[in-house]
Amino acid sequence: MTSSNFPLSNSDFPVVATAFAVERQVLTPELSQLFANPLRWGNEDKQKIAAGLLLCLSSTIGQTISDVKIERLDRLPPNGRDRGLIDFKLICRLRDLSQVHIGICVLPFADREVVNEACNLLLVYKDFGLDRLCLLRQNKLMTDASQLPTCLPRLLSADIGGHFIPLKFPDLLTILTTLSVFQHKQQHQIANDTIFAYLLQSKQLIENDLIKGILMAAQVKNSH
């Protein structure tokens, strides 16, 4: 999926804007409850967030955001060595024309044993053809150093080079609202191209801090 090349008509804009407002209103209390209780996050949330990010990033293919051009998105084999932890791969190009392969891993779980097991698998992310690994996780689970799973700091250390990007409520709400609008497009009587055109015109994705954080990680120089 890529963004539409057609401008959004004046009559279409309020229709799509209303669809986004309706879906956002439905999702807001659900997401608020999740952020209030990190222990409730599970694999279903991981899958939903990853699907929303994949969809939103696909709508920006061909665009340049924060000096990074988004070229394509690839899925990793679900039964690979990472056991499906890495949700997808983003391929982008920097200003110096070098290409960077970024692995996106949504890891919302609070269980320390689960996270430790995951991080041990992710330590070798370069073996999966990746230059960077972006770990997406609630900031609330990262603020208490004494509660951090032992393997997580190592994954994010300079010698390994993983990048932590916090899942913040406003940014994630935009991502999940976009996913929900696409899922209910028939109900709202809007087409894919119309939604893509709205996203392009409203700039809500290219100004999203979650997406910008991923693209900023693409520009970080490896120290090893």
HELIX and SHEET records of a PDB file:
HELIX    1   1 ASP A   12  ALA A   36  1                                  25    
HELIX    2   2 PRO A   38  ARG A   40  5                                   3    
HELIX    3   3 ASN A   43  SER A   58  1                                  16    
HELIX    4   4 ARG A  112  LEU A  122  1                                  11    
HELIX    5   5 TYR A  125  PHE A  128  5                                   4    
HELIX    6   6 ASN A  139  LEU A  141  5                                   3    
HELIX    7   7 ALA A  145  GLN A  147  5                                   3    
HELIX    8   8 CYS A  151  LEU A  155  1                                   5    
HELIX    9   9 PHE A  169  GLN A  183  1                                  15    
HELIX   10  10 LYS A  185  HIS A  188  1                                   4    
HELIX   11  11 ASN A  192  SER A  202  1                                  11    
HELIX   12  12 ASP A  209  ALA A  217  1                                   9    
SHEET    1   A 6 THR A  64  ILE A  65  0                                        
SHEET    2   A 6 VAL A  68  ASP A  74 -1                                        
SHEET    3   A 6 PHE A  88  ARG A  93 -1                                        
SHEET    4   A 6 GLN A  99  VAL A 106 -1                                        
SHEET    5   A 6 ARG A 132  GLN A 138  1                                        
SHEET    6   A 6 GLY A 162  LEU A 167  1                                        
END                                                                             
